[in-house]
């Protein structure tokens, strides 16, 4: 019996695990409550834009935990400003905040 167990253990150790095995899968989207209307953060879209380079945001601007409150100036501000990598958050509240004036019109475009 012992040789069989040893043989099975050796065989199992030779099977490669898929890349990232054991790592937590990142969320596709997160919803953050806000007094201006909750914000749905599309994590998958940001990951695609940054070509999977998590260190662009983590942990520099945003902790890797959905349980930590996010402050827009420190988390969103590095990219979402005039001449930034993404749209300027100034004057574009309805693009992210549910319930902001003009949300339906923005979603339709």
Backbone as XML, in Angstrom:
<?xml version="1.0"?>
<chain id="A" units="angstrom">
  <residue number="1" name="UNK">
    <atom name="N" x="0.827" y="-1.202" z="0.000"/>
    <atom name="CA" x="0.000" y="0.000" z="0.000"/>
    <atom name="C" x="0.869" y="1.262" z="0.000"/>
  </residue>
  <residue number="2" name="UNK">
    <atom name="N" x="1.941" y="1.242" z="0.786"/>
    <atom name="CA" x="2.814" y="2.416" z="0.889"/>
    <atom name="C" x="3.433" y="2.789" z="-0.465"/>
  </residue>
  <residue number="3" name="UNK">
    <atom name="N" x="3.922" y="1.817" z="-1.268"/>
    <atom name="CA" x="4.478" y="2.176" z="-2.580"/>
    <atom name="C" x="3.435" y="2.824" z="-3.495"/>
  </residue>
  <residue number="4" name="UNK">
    <atom name="N" x="2.179" y="2.391" z="-3.397"/>
    <atom name="CA" x="1.118" y="2.980" z="-4.221"/>
    <atom name="C" x="0.891" y="4.439" z="-3.847"/>
  </residue>
  <residue number="5" name="UNK">
    <atom name="N" x="0.867" y="4.738" z="-2.568"/>
    <atom name="CA" x="0.672" y="6.119" z="-2.109"/>
    <atom name="C" x="1.838" y="6.984" z="-2.561"/>
  </residue>
  <residue number="6" name="UNK">
    <atom name="N" x="3.056" y="6.475" z="-2.440"/>
    <atom name="CA" x="4.241" y="7.216" z="-2.873"/>
    <atom name="C" x="4.183" y="7.488" z="-4.366"/>
  </residue>
  <residue number="7" name="UNK">
    <atom name="N" x="3.776" y="6.479" z="-5.156"/>
    <atom name="CA" x="3.666" y="6.625" z="-6.605"/>
    <atom name="C" x="2.612" y="7.667" z="-6.965"/>
  </residue>
  <residue number="8" name="UNK">
    <atom name="N" x="1.467" y="7.641" z="-6.317"/>
    <atom name="CA" x="0.403" y="8.621" z="-6.578"/>
    <atom name="C" x="0.850" y="10.037" z="-6.200"/>
  </residue>
  <residue number="9" name="UNK">
    <atom name="N" x="1.529" y="10.185" z="-5.087"/>
    <atom name="CA" x="2.008" y="11.504" z="-4.664"/>
    <atom name="C" x="3.030" y="12.044" z="-5.656"/>
  </residue>
  <residue number="10" name="UNK">
    <atom name="N" x="3.916" y="11.175" z="-6.130"/>
    <atom name="CA" x="4.918" y="11.603" z="-7.111"/>
    <atom name="C" x="4.251" y="12.006" z="-8.419"/>
  </residue>
  <residue number="11" name="UNK">
    <atom name="N" x="3.264" y="11.255" z="-8.861"/>
    <atom name="CA" x="2.563" y="11.571" z="-10.106"/>
    <atom name="C" x="1.814" y="12.896" z="-9.980"/>
  </residue>
  <residue number="12" name="UNK">
    <atom name="N" x="1.181" y="13.120" z="-8.852"/>
    <atom name="CA" x="0.428" y="14.359" z="-8.651"/>
    <atom name="C" x="1.350" y="15.569" z="-8.648"/>
  </residue>
  <residue number="13" name="UNK">
    <atom name="N" x="2.557" y="15.418" z="-8.126"/>
    <atom name="CA" x="3.471" y="16.558" z="-8.088"/>
    <atom name="C" x="4.016" y="16.903" z="-9.465"/>
  </residue>
  <residue number="14" name="UNK">
    <atom name="N" x="3.884" y="16.001" z="-10.424"/>
    <atom name="CA" x="4.390" y="16.251" z="-11.770"/>
    <atom name="C" x="3.361" y="16.932" z="-12.660"/>
  </residue>
  <residue number="15" name="UNK">
    <atom name="N" x="2.112" y="17.012" z="-12.209"/>
    <atom name="CA" x="1.053" y="17.653" z="-12.988"/>
    <atom name="C" x="1.141" y="19.154" z="-12.765"/>
  </residue>
  <residue number="16" name="UNK">
    <atom name="N" x="1.370" y="19.925" z="-13.841"/>
    <atom name="CA" x="1.479" y="21.378" z="-13.651"/>
    <atom name="C" x="0.139" y="21.997" z="-13.283"/>
  </residue>
  <residue number="17" name="UNK">
    <atom name="N" x="0.199" y="22.966" z="-12.400"/>
    <atom name="CA" x="-1.006" y="23.700" z="-12.026"/>
    <atom name="C" x="-1.185" y="24.856" z="-12.991"/>
  </residue>
  <residue number="18" name="UNK">
    <atom name="N" x="-2.432" y="25.258" z="-13.263"/>
    <atom name="CA" x="-2.639" y="26.411" z="-14.128"/>
    <atom name="C" x="-2.043" y="27.669" z="-13.516"/>
  </residue>
  <residue number="19" name="UNK">
    <atom name="N" x="-1.650" y="28.608" z="-14.369"/>
    <atom name="CA" x="-1.084" y="29.870" z="-13.892"/>
    <atom name="C" x="-2.067" y="30.541" z="-12.948"/>
  </residue>
  <residue number="20" name="UNK">
    <atom name="N" x="-1.574" y="31.018" z="-11.831"/>
    <atom name="CA" x="-2.424" y="31.717" z="-10.877"/>
    <atom name="C" x="-3.230" y="30.792" z="-9.986"/>
  </residue>
  <residue number="21" name="UNK">
    <atom name="N" x="-2.956" y="29.499" z="-10.038"/>
    <atom name="CA" x="-3.717" y="28.564" z="-9.209"/>
    <atom name="C" x="-3.550" y="28.945" z="-7.746"/>
  </residue>
  <residue number="22" name="UNK">
    <atom name="N" x="-4.618" y="28.955" z="-7.025"/>
    <atom name="CA" x="-4.589" y="29.310" z="-5.620"/>
    <atom name="C" x="-4.780" y="30.799" z="-5.372"/>
  </residue>
  <residue number="23" name="UNK">
    <atom name="N" x="-4.681" y="31.622" z="-6.411"/>
    <atom name="CA" x="-4.884" y="33.060" z="-6.257"/>
    <atom name="C" x="-6.379" y="33.351" z="-6.314"/>
  </residue>
  <residue number="24" name="UNK">
    <atom name="N" x="-6.793" y="34.398" z="-5.606"/>
    <atom name="CA" x="-8.189" y="34.808" z="-5.664"/>
    <atom name="C" x="-8.445" y="35.494" z="-6.995"/>
  </residue>
  <residue number="25" name="UNK">
    <atom name="N" x="-9.587" y="35.197" z="-7.578"/>
    <atom name="CA" x="-9.971" y="35.843" z="-8.833"/>
    <atom name="C" x="-10.493" y="37.241" z="-8.516"/>
  </residue>
  <residue number="26" name="UNK">
    <atom name="N" x="-10.023" y="38.251" z="-9.250"/>
    <atom name="CA" x="-10.494" y="39.610" z="-8.963"/>
    <atom name="C" x="-11.958" y="39.770" z="-9.364"/>
  </residue>
  <residue number="27" name="UNK">
    <atom name="N" x="-12.673" y="40.658" z="-8.697"/>
    <atom name="CA" x="-14.084" y="40.877" z="-9.028"/>
    <atom name="C" x="-14.233" y="41.547" z="-10.387"/>
  </residue>
  <residue number="28" name="UNK">
    <atom name="N" x="-15.327" y="41.275" z="-11.067"/>
    <atom name="CA" x="-15.615" y="41.922" z="-12.346"/>
    <atom name="C" x="-16.039" y="43.367" z="-12.132"/>
  </residue>
  <residue number="29" name="UNK">
    <atom name="N" x="-16.837" y="43.571" z="-11.094"/>
    <atom name="CA" x="-17.264" y="44.929" z="-10.757"/>
    <atom name="C" x="-17.489" y="45.032" z="-9.261"/>
  </residue>
  <residue number="30" name="UNK">
    <atom name="N" x="-17.381" y="46.241" z="-8.757"/>
    <atom name="CA" x="-17.581" y="46.532" z="-7.342"/>
    <atom name="C" x="-18.531" y="47.710" z="-7.231"/>
  </residue>
  <residue number="31" name="UNK">
    <atom name="N" x="-19.344" y="47.728" z="-6.195"/>
    <atom name="CA" x="-20.245" y="48.858" z="-5.962"/>
    <atom name="C" x="-19.839" y="49.512" z="-4.651"/>
  </residue>
  <residue number="32" name="UNK">
    <atom name="N" x="-19.547" y="50.805" z="-4.732"/>
    <atom name="CA" x="-19.145" y="51.577" z="-3.564"/>
    <atom name="C" x="-20.242" y="52.574" z="-3.229"/>
  </residue>
  <residue number="33" name="UNK">
    <atom name="N" x="-20.763" y="52.533" z="-1.996"/>
    <atom name="CA" x="-21.789" y="53.503" z="-1.613"/>
    <atom name="C" x="-21.178" y="54.900" z="-1.521"/>
  </residue>
  <residue number="34" name="UNK">
    <atom name="N" x="-21.987" y="55.889" z="-1.854"/>
    <atom name="CA" x="-21.541" y="57.282" z="-1.807"/>
    <atom name="C" x="-22.744" y="58.158" z="-1.544"/>
  </residue>
  <residue number="35" name="UNK">
    <atom name="N" x="-22.537" y="59.268" z="-0.850"/>
    <atom name="CA" x="-23.653" y="60.177" z="-0.599"/>
    <atom name="C" x="-24.131" y="60.829" z="-1.893"/>
  </residue>
  <residue number="36" name="UNK">
    <atom name="N" x="-23.322" y="60.798" z="-2.937"/>
    <atom name="CA" x="-23.710" y="61.351" z="-4.245"/>
    <atom name="C" x="-24.360" y="60.301" z="-5.147"/>
  </residue>
  <residue number="37" name="UNK">
    <atom name="N" x="-24.574" y="59.120" z="-4.620"/>
    <atom name="CA" x="-25.117" y="58.004" z="-5.400"/>
    <atom name="C" x="-24.036" y="56.948" z="-5.552"/>
  </residue>
  <residue number="38" name="UNK">
    <atom name="N" x="-24.404" y="55.692" z="-5.361"/>
    <atom name="CA" x="-23.396" y="54.640" z="-5.389"/>
    <atom name="C" x="-22.670" y="54.589" z="-6.738"/>
  </residue>
  <residue number="39" name="UNK">
    <atom name="N" x="-21.420" y="54.138" z="-6.675"/>
    <atom name="CA" x="-20.561" y="54.063" z="-7.853"/>
    <atom name="C" x="-20.303" y="52.601" z="-8.163"/>
  </residue>
  <residue number="40" name="UNK">
    <atom name="N" x="-20.583" y="52.194" z="-9.390"/>
    <atom name="CA" x="-20.218" y="50.859" z="-9.830"/>
    <atom name="C" x="-18.881" y="50.977" z="-10.535"/>
  </residue>
  <residue number="41" name="UNK">
    <atom name="N" x="-17.889" y="50.312" z="-9.974"/>
    <atom name="CA" x="-16.540" y="50.318" z="-10.525"/>
    <atom name="C" x="-16.375" y="49.050" z="-11.349"/>
  </residue>
  <residue number="42" name="UNK">
    <atom name="N" x="-16.105" y="49.218" z="-12.633"/>
    <atom name="CA" x="-15.960" y="48.085" z="-13.542"/>
    <atom name="C" x="-14.496" y="47.651" z="-13.557"/>
  </residue>
  <residue number="43" name="UNK">
    <atom name="N" x="-14.170" y="46.786" z="-12.619"/>
    <atom name="CA" x="-12.803" y="46.334" z="-12.431"/>
    <atom name="C" x="-12.263" y="45.665" z="-13.697"/>
  </residue>
  <residue number="44" name="UNK">
    <atom name="N" x="-13.062" y="44.821" z="-14.319"/>
    <atom name="CA" x="-12.616" y="44.107" z="-15.518"/>
    <atom name="C" x="-12.190" y="45.073" z="-16.623"/>
  </residue>
  <residue number="45" name="UNK">
    <atom name="N" x="-12.916" y="46.160" z="-16.806"/>
    <atom name="CA" x="-12.576" y="47.143" z="-17.841"/>
    <atom name="C" x="-11.253" y="47.835" z="-17.512"/>
  </residue>
  <residue number="46" name="UNK">
    <atom name="N" x="-11.028" y="48.141" z="-16.248"/>
    <atom name="CA" x="-9.777" y="48.784" z="-15.844"/>
    <atom name="C" x="-8.594" y="47.823" z="-16.008"/>
  </residue>
  <residue number="47" name="UNK">
    <atom name="N" x="-8.814" y="46.552" z="-15.676"/>
    <atom name="CA" x="-7.764" y="45.546" z="-15.837"/>
    <atom name="C" x="-7.390" y="45.414" z="-17.317"/>
  </residue>
  <residue number="48" name="UNK">
    <atom name="N" x="-8.397" y="45.384" z="-18.189"/>
    <atom name="CA" x="-8.119" y="45.315" z="-19.639"/>
    <atom name="C" x="-7.345" y="46.537" z="-20.104"/>
  </residue>
  <residue number="49" name="UNK">
    <atom name="N" x="-7.762" y="47.712" z="-19.654"/>
    <atom name="CA" x="-7.103" y="48.952" z="-20.078"/>
    <atom name="C" x="-5.631" y="48.958" z="-19.667"/>
  </residue>
  <residue number="50" name="UNK">
    <atom name="N" x="-5.342" y="48.417" z="-18.497"/>
    <atom name="CA" x="-3.963" y="48.396" z="-17.997"/>
    <atom name="C" x="-3.236" y="47.103" z="-18.366"/>
  </residue>
  <residue number="51" name="UNK">
    <atom name="N" x="-3.858" y="46.297" z="-19.239"/>
    <atom name="CA" x="-3.254" y="45.048" z="-19.732"/>
    <atom name="C" x="-2.827" y="44.113" z="-18.598"/>
  </residue>
  <residue number="52" name="UNK">
    <atom name="N" x="-3.673" y="44.052" z="-17.564"/>
    <atom name="CA" x="-3.431" y="43.133" z="-16.455"/>
    <atom name="C" x="-2.339" y="43.559" z="-15.490"/>
  </residue>
  <residue number="53" name="UNK">
    <atom name="N" x="-1.826" y="44.750" z="-15.625"/>
    <atom name="CA" x="-0.766" y="45.244" z="-14.741"/>
    <atom name="C" x="-1.395" y="45.828" z="-13.473"/>
  </residue>
  <residue number="54" name="UNK">
    <atom name="N" x="-1.643" y="44.986" z="-12.505"/>
    <atom name="CA" x="-2.332" y="45.380" z="-11.275"/>
    <atom name="C" x="-1.590" y="46.468" z="-10.494"/>
  </residue>
  <residue number="55" name="UNK">
    <atom name="N" x="-0.251" y="46.443" z="-10.564"/>
    <atom name="CA" x="0.541" y="47.389" z="-9.770"/>
    <atom name="C" x="0.366" y="48.836" z="-10.216"/>
  </residue>
  <residue number="56" name="UNK">
    <atom name="N" x="-0.289" y="49.078" z="-11.352"/>
    <atom name="CA" x="-0.580" y="50.461" z="-11.750"/>
    <atom name="C" x="-1.434" y="51.130" z="-10.668"/>
  </residue>
  <residue number="57" name="UNK">
    <atom name="N" x="-2.376" y="50.388" z="-10.102"/>
    <atom name="CA" x="-3.278" y="50.930" z="-9.074"/>
    <atom name="C" x="-3.024" y="50.365" z="-7.682"/>
  </residue>
  <residue number="58" name="UNK">
    <atom name="N" x="-2.664" y="49.092" z="-7.612"/>
    <atom name="CA" x="-2.519" y="48.394" z="-6.322"/>
    <atom name="C" x="-1.065" y="48.268" z="-5.921"/>
  </residue>
  <residue number="59" name="UNK">
    <atom name="N" x="-0.730" y="48.538" z="-4.701"/>
    <atom name="CA" x="-1.509" y="49.169" z="-3.646"/>
    <atom name="C" x="-1.318" y="50.685" z="-3.622"/>
  </residue>
  <residue number="60" name="UNK">
    <atom name="N" x="-0.654" y="51.213" z="-4.641"/>
    <atom name="CA" x="-0.308" y="52.639" z="-4.669"/>
    <atom name="C" x="-1.511" y="53.556" z="-4.445"/>
  </residue>
  <residue number="61" name="UNK">
    <atom name="N" x="-2.598" y="53.351" z="-5.192"/>
    <atom name="CA" x="-3.770" y="54.230" z="-5.092"/>
    <atom name="C" x="-4.944" y="53.567" z="-4.392"/>
  </residue>
  <residue number="62" name="UNK">
    <atom name="N" x="-5.058" y="52.254" z="-4.548"/>
    <atom name="CA" x="-6.212" y="51.525" z="-4.036"/>
    <atom name="C" x="-5.744" y="50.245" z="-3.359"/>
  </residue>
  <residue number="63" name="UNK">
    <atom name="N" x="-6.161" y="49.996" z="-2.105"/>
    <atom name="CA" x="-5.811" y="48.724" z="-1.474"/>
    <atom name="C" x="-6.508" y="47.578" z="-2.201"/>
  </residue>
  <residue number="64" name="UNK">
    <atom name="N" x="-5.945" y="46.393" z="-2.164"/>
    <atom name="CA" x="-6.564" y="45.249" z="-2.837"/>
    <atom name="C" x="-7.584" y="44.586" z="-1.926"/>
  </residue>
  <residue number="65" name="UNK">
    <atom name="N" x="-8.583" y="45.346" z="-1.525"/>
    <atom name="CA" x="-9.656" y="44.828" z="-0.697"/>
    <atom name="C" x="-10.924" y="45.610" z="-0.988"/>
  </residue>
  <residue number="66" name="UNK">
    <atom name="N" x="-11.972" y="44.893" z="-1.319"/>
    <atom name="CA" x="-13.259" y="45.535" z="-1.592"/>
    <atom name="C" x="-13.901" y="46.053" z="-0.310"/>
  </residue>
  <residue number="67" name="UNK">
    <atom name="N" x="-13.349" y="45.694" z="0.837"/>
    <atom name="CA" x="-13.925" y="46.102" z="2.116"/>
    <atom name="C" x="-13.394" y="47.446" z="2.605"/>
  </residue>
  <residue number="68" name="UNK">
    <atom name="N" x="-12.352" y="47.947" z="1.957"/>
    <atom name="CA" x="-11.758" y="49.221" z="2.363"/>
    <atom name="C" x="-12.471" y="50.348" z="1.624"/>
  </residue>
  <residue number="69" name="UNK">
    <atom name="N" x="-12.951" y="51.371" z="2.338"/>
    <atom name="CA" x="-13.624" y="52.492" z="1.678"/>
    <atom name="C" x="-12.682" y="53.183" z="0.682"/>
  </residue>
  <residue number="70" name="UNK">
    <atom name="N" x="-13.231" y="53.606" z="-0.432"/>
    <atom name="CA" x="-12.441" y="54.254" z="-1.476"/>
    <atom name="C" x="-12.752" y="55.736" z="-1.486"/>
  </residue>
  <residue number="71" name="UNK">
    <atom name="N" x="-11.731" y="56.554" z="-1.537"/>
    <atom name="CA" x="-11.889" y="58.002" z="-1.649"/>
    <atom name="C" x="-11.543" y="58.371" z="-3.089"/>
  </residue>
  <residue number="72" name="UNK">
    <atom name="N" x="-12.464" y="59.025" z="-3.783"/>
    <atom name="CA" x="-12.289" y="59.277" z="-5.215"/>
    <atom name="C" x="-11.034" y="60.078" z="-5.532"/>
  </residue>
  <residue number="73" name="UNK">
    <atom name="N" x="-10.701" y="61.044" z="-4.722"/>
    <atom name="CA" x="-9.522" y="61.875" z="-5.025"/>
    <atom name="C" x="-8.248" y="61.051" z="-5.025"/>
  </residue>
  <residue number="74" name="UNK">
    <atom name="N" x="-8.115" y="60.120" z="-4.065"/>
    <atom name="CA" x="-6.885" y="59.330" z="-4.004"/>
    <atom name="C" x="-6.937" y="58.090" z="-4.883"/>
  </residue>
  <residue number="75" name="UNK">
    <atom name="N" x="-8.128" y="57.524" z="-5.095"/>
    <atom name="CA" x="-8.241" y="56.295" z="-5.885"/>
    <atom name="C" x="-8.492" y="56.576" z="-7.365"/>
  </residue>
  <residue number="76" name="UNK">
    <atom name="N" x="-9.411" y="57.467" z="-7.659"/>
    <atom name="CA" x="-9.793" y="57.747" z="-9.055"/>
    <atom name="C" x="-8.995" y="58.910" z="-9.650"/>
  </residue>
  <residue number="77" name="UNK">
    <atom name="N" x="-8.653" y="59.860" z="-8.803"/>
    <atom name="CA" x="-7.987" y="61.078" z="-9.235"/>
    <atom name="C" x="-6.699" y="60.921" z="-10.026"/>
  </residue>
  <residue number="78" name="UNK">
    <atom name="N" x="-5.865" y="59.929" z="-9.727"/>
    <atom name="CA" x="-4.619" y="59.814" z="-10.484"/>
    <atom name="C" x="-4.811" y="59.652" z="-11.997"/>
  </residue>
  <residue number="79" name="UNK">
    <atom name="N" x="-5.907" y="59.094" z="-12.437"/>
    <atom name="CA" x="-6.170" y="58.934" z="-13.881"/>
    <atom name="C" x="-7.316" y="59.810" z="-14.369"/>
  </residue>
  <residue number="80" name="UNK">
    <atom name="N" x="-8.311" y="60.039" z="-13.506"/>
    <atom name="CA" x="-9.511" y="60.773" z="-13.897"/>
    <atom name="C" x="-9.389" y="62.252" z="-13.527"/>
  </residue>
  <residue number="81" name="UNK">
    <atom name="N" x="-8.603" y="62.987" z="-14.312"/>
    <atom name="CA" x="-8.437" y="64.431" z="-14.136"/>
    <atom name="C" x="-8.166" y="65.038" z="-15.510"/>
  </residue>
  <residue number="82" name="UNK">
    <atom name="N" x="-8.231" y="66.349" z="-15.593"/>
    <atom name="CA" x="-7.946" y="67.019" z="-16.871"/>
    <atom name="C" x="-6.559" y="66.597" z="-17.350"/>
  </residue>
  <residue number="83" name="UNK">
    <atom name="N" x="-6.470" y="66.203" z="-18.590"/>
    <atom name="CA" x="-5.223" y="65.721" z="-19.201"/>
    <atom name="C" x="-4.733" y="64.407" z="-18.602"/>
  </residue>
  <residue number="84" name="UNK">
    <atom name="N" x="-5.617" y="63.698" z="-17.896"/>
    <atom name="CA" x="-5.244" y="62.398" z="-17.326"/>
    <atom name="C" x="-5.445" y="61.273" z="-18.334"/>
  </residue>
  <residue number="85" name="UNK">
    <atom name="N" x="-5.224" y="60.064" z="-17.898"/>
    <atom name="CA" x="-5.343" y="58.890" z="-18.763"/>
    <atom name="C" x="-6.791" y="58.544" z="-19.097"/>
  </residue>
  <residue number="86" name="UNK">
    <atom name="N" x="-7.740" y="59.046" z="-18.307"/>
    <atom name="CA" x="-9.160" y="58.735" z="-18.504"/>
    <atom name="C" x="-9.958" y="60.034" z="-18.395"/>
  </residue>
  <residue number="87" name="UNK">
    <atom name="N" x="-11.266" y="59.939" z="-18.581"/>
    <atom name="CA" x="-12.099" y="61.151" z="-18.545"/>
    <atom name="C" x="-11.943" y="61.890" z="-17.223"/>
  </residue>
  <residue number="88" name="UNK">
    <atom name="N" x="-12.072" y="63.196" z="-17.284"/>
    <atom name="CA" x="-11.980" y="64.055" z="-16.103"/>
    <atom name="C" x="-13.227" y="63.858" z="-15.249"/>
  </residue>
  <residue number="89" name="UNK">
    <atom name="N" x="-13.052" y="63.591" z="-13.963"/>
    <atom name="CA" x="-14.230" y="63.405" z="-13.109"/>
    <atom name="C" x="-14.929" y="64.728" z="-12.817"/>
  </residue>
  <residue number="90" name="UNK">
    <atom name="N" x="-14.227" y="65.843" z="-12.944"/>
    <atom name="CA" x="-14.829" y="67.156" z="-12.726"/>
    <atom name="C" x="-15.917" y="67.398" z="-13.771"/>
  </residue>
  <residue number="91" name="UNK">
    <atom name="N" x="-17.154" y="67.560" z="-13.322"/>
    <atom name="CA" x="-18.265" y="67.814" z="-14.226"/>
    <atom name="C" x="-18.844" y="66.562" z="-14.880"/>
  </residue>
  <residue number="92" name="UNK">
    <atom name="N" x="-18.346" y="65.392" z="-14.516"/>
    <atom name="CA" x="-18.822" y="64.134" z="-15.093"/>
    <atom name="C" x="-19.377" y="63.191" z="-14.030"/>
  </residue>
  <residue number="93" name="UNK">
    <atom name="N" x="-20.005" y="63.741" z="-13.001"/>
    <atom name="CA" x="-20.502" y="62.942" z="-11.880"/>
    <atom name="C" x="-21.416" y="61.807" z="-12.345"/>
  </residue>
  <residue number="94" name="UNK">
    <atom name="N" x="-22.296" y="62.105" z="-13.305"/>
    <atom name="CA" x="-23.292" y="61.136" z="-13.755"/>
    <atom name="C" x="-22.674" y="59.928" z="-14.444"/>
  </residue>
  <residue number="95" name="UNK">
    <atom name="N" x="-21.441" y="60.008" z="-14.879"/>
    <atom name="CA" x="-20.802" y="58.861" z="-15.529"/>
    <atom name="C" x="-20.540" y="57.739" z="-14.539"/>
  </residue>
  <residue number="96" name="UNK">
    <atom name="N" x="-20.425" y="58.051" z="-13.264"/>
    <atom name="CA" x="-20.111" y="57.042" z="-12.261"/>
    <atom name="C" x="-21.143" y="56.924" z="-11.146"/>
  </residue>
  <residue number="97" name="UNK">
    <atom name="N" x="-21.729" y="58.050" z="-10.739"/>
    <atom name="CA" x="-22.629" y="58.056" z="-9.588"/>
    <atom name="C" x="-24.070" y="57.798" z="-10.009"/>
  </residue>
  <residue number="98" name="UNK">
    <atom name="N" x="-24.642" y="56.682" z="-9.529"/>
    <atom name="CA" x="-26.046" y="56.373" z="-9.778"/>
    <atom name="C" x="-26.897" y="57.421" z="-9.078"/>
  </residue>
  <residue number="99" name="UNK">
    <atom name="N" x="-27.909" y="57.901" z="-9.747"/>
    <atom name="CA" x="-28.804" y="58.876" z="-9.145"/>
    <atom name="C" x="-28.390" y="60.313" z="-9.377"/>
  </residue>
  <residue number="100" name="UNK">
    <atom name="N" x="-27.213" y="60.523" z="-9.976"/>
    <atom name="CA" x="-26.808" y="61.895" z="-10.283"/>
    <atom name="C" x="-27.634" y="62.411" z="-11.442"/>
  </residue>
  <residue number="101" name="UNK">
    <atom name="N" x="-27.853" y="63.706" z="-11.501"/>
    <atom name="CA" x="-28.627" y="64.317" z="-12.583"/>
    <atom name="C" x="-27.984" y="63.959" z="-13.917"/>
  </residue>
  <residue number="102" name="UNK">
    <atom name="N" x="-28.801" y="63.544" z="-14.846"/>
    <atom name="CA" x="-28.303" y="63.240" z="-16.180"/>
    <atom name="C" x="-27.806" y="61.823" z="-16.348"/>
  </residue>
  <residue number="103" name="UNK">
    <atom name="N" x="-27.926" y="60.984" z="-15.337"/>
    <atom name="CA" x="-27.448" y="59.614" z="-15.419"/>
    <atom name="C" x="-28.097" y="58.852" z="-16.560"/>
  </residue>
  <residue number="104" name="UNK">
    <atom name="N" x="-29.388" y="58.974" z="-16.695"/>
    <atom name="CA" x="-30.099" y="58.250" z="-17.761"/>
    <atom name="C" x="-29.649" y="58.730" z="-19.131"/>
  </residue>
  <residue number="105" name="UNK">
    <atom name="N" x="-29.448" y="60.027" z="-19.278"/>
    <atom name="CA" x="-29.008" y="60.562" z="-20.572"/>
    <atom name="C" x="-27.612" y="60.076" z="-20.907"/>
  </residue>
  <residue number="106" name="UNK">
    <atom name="N" x="-26.730" y="60.014" z="-19.902"/>
    <atom name="CA" x="-25.359" y="59.546" z="-20.122"/>
    <atom name="C" x="-25.350" y="58.071" z="-20.493"/>
  </residue>
  <residue number="107" name="UNK">
    <atom name="N" x="-26.167" y="57.275" z="-19.823"/>
    <atom name="CA" x="-26.230" y="55.838" z="-20.090"/>
    <atom name="C" x="-26.754" y="55.555" z="-21.486"/>
  </residue>
  <residue number="108" name="UNK">
    <atom name="N" x="-27.622" y="56.415" z="-22.002"/>
    <atom name="CA" x="-28.197" y="56.211" z="-23.332"/>
    <atom name="C" x="-27.196" y="56.503" z="-24.428"/>
  </residue>
  <residue number="109" name="UNK">
    <atom name="N" x="-26.181" y="57.308" z="-24.155"/>
    <atom name="CA" x="-25.182" y="57.663" z="-25.188"/>
    <atom name="C" x="-24.093" y="56.659" z="-25.333"/>
  </residue>
</chain>
